[in-house]
């Protein structure tokens, strides 16, 4: 058995440690330089999405961490924008839902999703999300697999029923929050 030479082990270990230390310092520096810009882009993306899901609002006021109140040009309540999450096939789906003051869904935008490309990822398309643009059903939306969708029903995407149910579940959470806000008079 050969004798273990401490220099043969120590020299590569110290070199590897120094390389890792330098790379970590560089990554931390880049993160510090870009953190403010990334945060500003996230805020801008959220504001743009709010305007998409509640287009009749001229301004927005935060109600809580996942809800903003939209106000029209005269300062009257235009509706609410509520951000919710649900578990989809590929992970968590984050959904922003706009609900007008008169109780209609005005828009749905998927903020983040990791669904299967060509199947569940199609939930981001308007042809799917525009189905929600109707009066808020008292008991929430229901996913159906086939046939014509009636009021309160959402036609599932072919091959992506789990994603369809997840998005609908997230929208239904927004509906519940809206109903709570309306009862509370916020």
N, C-alpha and C positions, 0 to 999 in steps of 0.2 A: 504494500500500500504506500502510495506516494505521500510525502509530508505536505501539509497544506501551507502554502506561502502566504502570510498575511498581506504583503504588498500586492500580490496578484488579485486578491479579493478587494482590498481597501481602495486601490487606485480607480477601478471602474465604478465602484459604489459612490465615491466622492464625486467623480465626474458626472455621473447620472444625477446625483443630488443637485449639483450646481446648475446643470442644464434645466432641471425641473424648476428650480428656484427662479432662474432668469425668465423662463417661459411664463411662470405664474405671475411674476412682477409685470411683464409686458401685457398679459391679458388683463390684469387689474387696472393698468394704466389706460388701456383702450376702453375698458368698461367705464372708467371715470370720465373719460373724454366724451363718450357717446350717451351716457345715461340720461342727461337732460334732454337731448334730442329725441331719444326713444320715448321718453315720457311725454314730450310734447306731441309727438306723432300719435301716441295712443289716445291722448285727449282729443286731438283733431279727428281721429277716426271715429271715436265715440260720438262726438258732436255731429259729424256727417251722417252717421247711422241714425241718430235721433231725428234729424231733419227728414230722412227717408221714411221712417216708420210713422212719423207724425208731421206730415207736410204743412198742416194748417197752423202750426205753432211758429211764432216769431221769436220767442225766447224760451229758455228752460231754467228751472230752479230745482235744485236737489231736494228731494223729500227724505230719502235715506240712501244707503250705499248702493242699492239696486233699483231705485225708482227716482225719476225726475218728473216734474210737473211741467207741461207745456202750456205757455200762455200765448194768446193771440195778440195782435197789434194793439188792442185796447186794454190789455192786461187781464182779460177774462180767461178762465180755464178752457184750454183747447183739448186737453186730455193728458194722459200719462204715458210715459215710456218706461217699461219695466224689463229688466234684464234677469233672465232665469237660466238654469242649467238642467240638463237631464242626461242620463246615461244612454248612449247610442251603441251601435254595434262596434265601432272603433274607439270608443272612449267617450269623454264628456263633450256634449254639444252645448254651446252657449248661444242663447237666443235672445234677441231684443224685439219686444213687441210693443207696438203703439196702439193705444186704445183711446178713442175720442171721448169727449165729455158726454156725448149722447149714447155711449155704450157700444160702439162698433170698432172692430179691429181695423185699423187703417194701414197697417203694414207689419211685416215680420221679416227680420234679417238675421241670418246665422252669422254670429261674430266669430266663432271658432268651431271647428269640427275636424275629426280625423276619420271620416267614413270612407268606405271603399270607393275609389275613383270609378266613375261610370255607373255606380249603383247608388249607394247612400249619399255620396257627395253631390248627387243631383238635387238634393234638398235645398241647395243654395239657389237654384233656378227659380225665376219668378213664376213659371208654370206650376210649381208646387206651392210656393209661399203665398201666392195670390188667392188660393182657396180659402185662406183664413179671413180675408177681407169681407166680413159680414157682421151682422149684429152678434154680440157676445151671447152665446147660449147660456142659460141659467146654470146648467149642469156641466158646462164645458164642451169642448169639441170631442168628437168620436171618430176614430179611424175605421174606414171600411175598406175591404179588399177589392170588391168589384161592384159593378152597377153604378148608376148615377148617384152622385152625392146630393143629399138634401141639405136643408139648413142645419148647421151644427155638425155636419159630417165632412170628413176630409178623405179624399181618395188616396189610398196608400200608393207609393211608388212601386212599380213592378220590381220584385227582387230586393226590395229595401223596406220591408214592413217594420223591422226593428227601428230603423232610422225614422220612418214616418211616425211611429208611435212615440219615439223620444222627442221629436220636434213638437208634436201635438201635446205631449206631457208638459214640456216647457211652456208652451203657449197657455195651457190650462193653468199652470202655476201663476202666470201673469194675470189671467182672468180672475183667479181667486184673490190675488193681491188687489186688483182693481175693485172687485166687489167689496173687499174690506175697507179700502180707501173711501169708496162711495158711502158706505154705512157710517164711517167715522167722520165724514164731511170734510176731509182734508183737501 
